[in-house]
Amino acid sequence: MKFLNSLGPNPRMVRMFMLEKGIALPTVEHDIFAGDNRRPPYSDKNPGAQMPALELDDGTCIGETVAICEYLEESNPKPALIGSNAKERAEARMWIRRVELNVTEFMYNGFRFAEGLELFKSRMRCLPEAAAGLKAKGQDGLKWLDGLLAGKQFLCGDRLTVADLVLYCCLDFCGGVGQPLDPALENVNAWFARMNARPSATASLHPGAAGAGMRA
Ligand SMILES: N[C@@H](CCC(=O)N[C@@H](CS)C(=O)NCC(=O)O)C(=O)O
């Protein structure tokens, strides 16, 4: 099994997940700035053409970060970062959906259509006119999460889950590219500081992150 890796907040999320679980996999590096992910052989293996992916020994290629984490959790159940029973797993999946649908997808598209436009305009349909609105939608979602995080360590209460990793890697990245965390969001800021202090947060940064000036 190989982890198809690159710079970026999404590959970082899976690296952080693996660090939290003590999983070490051989990795194959891809240069997203050069577009390695957008052409064969990578795009044949993962037609989504985004990083990262997990290549299994039988040649199956799993794309999409959360699907990769689900696969790794099933083969490495402890410590559980999705859940160790049906209720825990459902809670984690509920929060992953809430985070992705209300915050991270808006923020990432806000970035792709504005600060990231030069890189993304030849790769996908970009809507620069929508960037400001998408960023505002992401902030609305964060404000909503701020209330829901009151009195909690993590999104699922006392339990760190993939939902926290998805949100943390997005906020850390976007904070450096034009979407800083609003200091008025006290609970999100306190949660962010807790996430940022985890050894896996630093250890998951790509070796190329500092050079690219990105928290990714
Ligand atoms: N929904 C995808 C998003 C992956 C994604 O956006 N990856 C970025 C890196 S963080 C990427 O490949 N960017 C380069 C590109 O889209 O060409 C997932 O969860 O895996």
The ligand as an SDF file (V2000), in Angstrom:
LIG
                    3D

 20 19  0  0  0  0  0  0  0  0999 V2000
  -12.3660   16.4120   -2.1270 N   0  0  0  0  0  0  0  0  0  0  0  0
  -10.9710   16.1370   -2.2940 C   0  0  0  0  0  0  0  0  0  0  0  0
  -10.2130   17.4490   -2.3590 C   0  0  0  0  0  0  0  0  0  0  0  0
   -8.7380   17.2360   -2.6360 C   0  0  0  0  0  0  0  0  0  0  0  0
   -8.0050   18.5330   -3.0070 C   0  0  0  0  0  0  0  0  0  0  0  0
   -8.5910   19.6040   -3.1780 O   0  0  0  0  0  0  0  0  0  0  0  0
   -6.6740   18.4090   -3.1540 N   0  0  0  0  0  0  0  0  0  0  0  0
   -5.8380   19.5330   -3.5340 C   0  0  0  0  0  0  0  0  0  0  0  0
   -4.6020   19.5980   -2.6230 C   0  0  0  0  0  0  0  0  0  0  0  0
   -5.0380   20.1100   -1.0150 S   0  0  0  0  0  0  0  0  0  0  0  0
   -5.3550   19.4110   -4.9610 C   0  0  0  0  0  0  0  0  0  0  0  0
   -5.1880   18.3150   -5.4620 O   0  0  0  0  0  0  0  0  0  0  0  0
   -5.0960   20.5640   -5.5910 N   0  0  0  0  0  0  0  0  0  0  0  0
   -4.5270   20.6290   -6.9130 C   0  0  0  0  0  0  0  0  0  0  0  0
   -5.5440   20.5380   -8.0050 C   0  0  0  0  0  0  0  0  0  0  0  0
   -6.7720   20.5200   -7.7320 O   0  0  0  0  0  0  0  0  0  0  0  0
   -5.1210   20.4810   -9.1480 O   0  0  0  0  0  0  0  0  0  0  0  0
  -10.4820   15.2340   -1.1430 C   0  0  0  0  0  0  0  0  0  0  0  0
  -11.0490   15.2910   -0.0410 O   0  0  0  0  0  0  0  0  0  0  0  0
   -9.5530   14.4320   -1.3520 O   0  0  0  0  0  0  0  0  0  0  0  0
  1  2  1  0
  2  3  1  0
  2 18  1  0
  3  4  1  0
  4  5  1  0
  5  6  2  0
  5  7  1  0
  7  8  1  0
  8  9  1  0
  8 11  1  0
  9 10  1  0
 11 12  2  0
 11 13  1  0
 13 14  1  0
 14 15  1  0
 15 16  2  0
 15 17  1  0
 18 19  2  0
 18 20  1  0
M  END
$$$$
